[in-house]
Amino acid sequence: MSAEATMSAEETAVPADPGSARWWAERSVADRRRRPRAGGLSTERIVETSLEVLREEGLEALTVRSVAERLGTSNASLYRHIASRDELIALIADHVMGDIRLKRTGRGWRVDVEALMLEMRRVILSQPLPPSAGRSQSGSGPNMLRLVEFALTLFREAGLTDRQAVYTTITMIEFVGGSTSIRRSPAGRGSNGVAGAAGAAGLRQLLDGLPADDFPALGAAGNLYTAASADDVFTHGMALFLDGVTSQLPGSQ
């Protein structure tokens, strides 16, 4: 059944939110109908130019006007392809996910999933969009769906049921996305612990002032808590996740 046939008149009367599943479905239909002339505007050119603006001038500078100026075209011409800044962000968010290399290691499902999680983290940490924009608008694009397809395949081949594979894939994506968002946050846990050395010192000062009887565990392990690096925490969390997947496999009990 075509995308057009599955949408009611009521649904199509309200514009789809950029980055939503319906928006991607409608955009896919429009792209198939579009016949760009040689050397003319294309979604690929628009996204690449938007990334240039984003990397060189930051998110605040990313507008339809700034992209049109850099492309040497009019706002009206660009609006035939992109309706808003939010659409630019949605396209960029999914484009970045296309940098994730989906490869088999030849060493079994667990090593394959670990490699995928590390690759996801590498790309998300290096992308130019802020965490909130990247995560909220990259869930249903073609590159994200290819990642989901790859992960589902790995988990199904490992022996999980379809239901288990779906929930495990979602959990994996949420874990990697959440941990990288925290890592990218100015107040997040950095490579040297909580917000770097200064943050760790401040937290240590706070912990030292807490009533020892009320916080005995933090009193005993607070130094480890403040010093734990984001990389080490991610590696630990990934191992716990993979151990949990292993416990669901047939014959694991």
C-alpha positions as CSV (number, residue, x, y, z in Angstrom):
1,M,0.0,0.0,0.0
2,S,1.4,3.4,-0.9
3,A,2.1,6.1,1.7
4,E,-0.6,8.3,0.1
5,A,-3.2,5.6,0.5
6,T,-2.5,5.1,4.2
7,M,-3.1,8.7,5.2
8,S,-6.6,10.0,5.8
9,A,-7.8,13.5,4.7
10,E,-7.8,14.6,8.3
11,E,-4.2,13.6,8.8
12,T,-2.9,15.2,5.7
13,A,-4.8,18.5,6.4
14,V,-2.4,19.1,9.3
15,P,1.3,19.6,8.3
16,A,3.5,16.8,9.6
17,D,6.1,17.7,12.2
18,P,9.6,17.8,10.6
19,G,11.4,14.6,11.4
20,S,8.2,12.6,12.2
21,A,7.5,9.4,10.4
22,R,4.6,11.0,8.4
23,W,6.9,13.8,7.4
24,W,9.5,11.4,6.1
25,A,6.8,9.4,4.3
26,E,5.4,12.5,2.6
27,R,8.9,13.7,1.7
28,S,9.8,10.4,0.2
29,V,6.8,10.6,-2.1
30,A,7.6,14.2,-3.0
31,D,11.2,13.4,-3.8
32,R,10.2,10.5,-6.1
33,R,8.0,12.9,-8.0
34,R,10.5,15.7,-8.2
35,R,12.6,15.8,-11.4
36,P,15.6,18.1,-10.6
37,R,17.4,19.5,-13.6
38,A,21.1,18.9,-14.0
39,G,23.1,21.2,-11.8
40,G,20.0,22.4,-10.0
41,L,19.1,22.2,-6.3
42,S,18.9,18.8,-4.7
43,T,18.3,17.7,-1.1
44,E,21.8,16.4,-1.0
45,R,23.3,19.8,-2.0
46,I,21.0,21.6,0.5
47,V,22.0,19.3,3.4
48,E,25.7,19.6,2.6
49,T,25.5,23.4,2.5
50,S,23.5,23.4,5.7
51,L,26.2,21.4,7.4
52,E,28.8,24.0,6.2
53,V,26.8,26.8,7.8
54,L,26.3,24.8,11.0
55,R,29.9,23.8,11.4
56,E,31.3,27.3,10.5
57,E,28.8,29.6,12.2
58,G,26.7,27.5,14.6
59,L,23.1,26.5,15.0
60,E,21.8,30.1,15.5
61,A,23.1,31.0,12.0
62,L,21.4,28.1,10.3
63,T,18.4,29.5,8.5
64,V,16.7,28.9,5.1
65,R,18.0,32.4,4.1
66,S,21.6,31.7,5.1
67,V,21.6,28.4,3.2
68,A,20.0,30.0,0.2
69,E,22.6,32.8,0.2
70,R,25.5,30.3,0.4
71,L,23.9,28.3,-2.5
72,G,23.6,31.5,-4.5
73,T,19.8,31.0,-4.9
74,S,16.7,32.7,-3.8
75,N,14.7,31.9,-0.6
76,A,11.7,31.1,-2.9
77,S,13.8,28.5,-4.8
78,L,14.9,26.8,-1.6
79,Y,11.4,26.8,-0.1
80,R,10.3,24.6,-3.0
81,H,12.6,21.9,-1.4
82,I,12.6,22.9,2.3
83,A,9.7,24.5,4.1
84,S,11.5,25.6,7.3
85,R,14.6,25.6,9.5
86,D,13.2,22.6,11.4
87,E,13.1,20.6,8.2
88,L,16.8,21.5,7.6
89,I,17.6,20.2,11.1
90,A,15.6,17.0,10.6
91,L,17.5,16.3,7.3
92,I,20.9,17.1,8.9
93,A,20.1,14.8,11.9
94,D,19.4,11.8,9.7
95,H,22.3,12.7,7.3
96,V,24.7,12.5,10.2
97,M,23.4,9.0,11.2
98,G,24.5,7.9,7.7
99,D,28.1,8.2,8.9
100,I,27.6,5.2,11.1
101,R,29.4,2.3,9.6
102,L,27.3,-0.9,9.7
103,K,29.8,-3.7,9.5
104,R,30.1,-7.3,10.5
105,T,33.2,-8.2,12.4
106,G,33.0,-11.9,11.7
107,R,33.5,-12.6,15.4
108,G,29.9,-13.2,16.5
109,W,26.8,-11.1,17.4
110,R,28.2,-9.7,20.7
111,V,31.3,-8.2,19.1
112,D,29.1,-6.9,16.2
113,V,26.7,-5.2,18.6
114,E,29.6,-3.7,20.6
115,A,31.2,-2.4,17.4
116,L,27.9,-0.9,16.4
117,M,27.4,0.8,19.8
118,L,30.9,2.3,19.7
119,E,30.4,3.5,16.2
120,M,27.1,5.1,17.1
121,R,28.7,6.9,20.0
122,R,31.6,8.1,17.8
123,V,29.3,9.7,15.3
124,I,26.9,11.2,17.7
125,L,29.7,12.7,19.8
126,S,31.2,14.3,16.7
127,Q,28.0,15.6,15.1
128,P,27.5,19.4,14.9
129,L,23.9,19.5,16.1
130,P,23.2,20.0,19.8
131,P,22.0,16.8,21.6
132,S,18.4,17.9,21.9
133,A,18.0,18.7,18.1
134,G,19.9,15.6,17.0
135,R,17.9,13.1,19.1
136,S,14.4,14.6,18.7
137,Q,14.5,14.7,14.9
138,S,16.5,11.7,13.7
139,G,14.2,8.7,14.7
140,S,12.4,7.9,11.4
141,G,14.8,9.0,8.6
142,P,16.2,6.5,6.1
143,N,19.6,6.4,7.7
144,M,18.2,5.8,11.1
145,L,15.9,3.1,9.8
146,R,18.9,1.3,8.2
147,L,20.6,1.3,11.6
148,V,17.5,-0.1,13.2
149,E,17.3,-2.8,10.4
150,F,20.9,-3.7,11.0
151,A,20.5,-4.0,14.8
152,L,17.3,-6.0,14.5
153,T,19.0,-8.4,12.2
154,L,21.9,-8.9,14.6
155,F,19.6,-9.6,17.6
156,R,17.3,-11.9,15.6
157,E,20.2,-13.9,14.3
158,A,21.6,-14.1,17.8
159,G,18.5,-16.0,18.8
160,L,16.1,-13.4,20.3
161,T,12.4,-13.4,19.4
162,D,11.1,-10.6,17.3
163,R,9.6,-8.9,20.4
164,Q,12.9,-9.3,22.3
165,A,14.9,-8.0,19.3
166,V,12.6,-4.9,19.0
167,Y,12.8,-4.0,22.7
168,T,16.6,-4.7,22.8
169,T,17.2,-2.5,19.7
170,I,15.2,0.4,21.3
171,T,17.0,0.0,24.6
172,M,20.4,0.0,22.8
173,I,19.5,3.2,20.9
174,E,18.2,4.9,24.1
175,F,21.3,3.9,26.0
176,V,23.8,5.2,23.4
177,G,21.8,8.3,22.7
178,G,21.2,9.2,26.3
179,S,24.8,8.6,27.4
180,T,26.2,10.6,24.5
181,S,23.8,13.5,25.2
182,I,25.0,13.6,28.8
183,R,28.6,13.4,27.6
184,R,28.1,16.4,25.3
185,S,26.3,18.4,27.9
186,P,28.5,21.2,29.5
187,A,27.5,19.9,32.9
188,G,27.9,16.2,31.9
189,R,30.5,13.7,32.9
190,G,33.6,14.4,30.8
191,S,36.7,12.4,30.0
192,N,38.0,13.2,33.5
193,G,34.9,12.6,35.6
194,V,32.0,15.0,36.5
195,A,32.4,18.1,34.3
196,G,36.2,17.8,34.4
197,A,38.5,18.5,37.3
198,A,36.7,21.7,38.4
199,G,33.4,19.9,38.5
200,A,34.8,17.0,40.4
201,A,36.4,19.3,43.0
202,G,33.1,21.1,43.5
203,L,31.1,17.8,43.9
204,R,33.8,16.5,46.3
205,Q,33.3,19.7,48.3
206,L,29.6,19.2,48.3
207,L,29.9,15.5,49.4
208,D,32.3,16.4,52.2
209,G,29.7,18.7,53.7
210,L,26.9,16.1,53.7
211,P,25.9,14.4,57.0
212,A,28.0,11.2,57.0
213,D,25.2,9.2,58.6
214,D,22.7,10.1,55.9
215,F,25.1,9.4,52.9
216,P,27.4,6.6,54.0
217,A,27.7,5.1,50.5
218,L,28.7,8.4,49.0
219,G,31.1,8.9,51.9
220,A,32.8,5.7,51.1
221,A,32.7,5.7,47.3
222,G,32.3,9.4,46.5
223,N,35.8,9.8,45.1
224,L,35.2,7.0,42.6
225,Y,31.9,8.5,41.7
226,T,33.4,11.9,40.9
227,A,36.4,10.6,39.0
228,A,34.7,8.0,36.8
229,S,35.2,9.0,33.2
230,A,32.5,9.1,30.6
231,D,34.4,6.6,28.4
232,D,34.7,4.1,31.3
233,V,31.1,4.5,32.3
234,F,30.0,3.9,28.8
235,T,32.1,0.8,28.5
236,H,30.7,-0.5,31.8
237,G,27.1,0.2,30.7
238,M,27.7,-1.5,27.4
239,A,29.0,-4.6,29.1
240,L,25.9,-4.7,31.4
241,F,23.6,-4.3,28.4
242,L,25.3,-7.1,26.4
243,D,25.3,-9.4,29.4
244,G,21.6,-8.7,29.7
245,V,21.1,-9.6,26.0
246,T,23.1,-12.8,26.5
247,S,20.8,-13.8,29.4
248,Q,17.8,-13.8,27.1
249,L,19.3,-16.1,24.5
250,P,17.9,-19.6,24.2
251,G,19.7,-22.0,26.5
252,S,21.2,-19.3,28.7
253,Q,19.2,-20.3,31.8
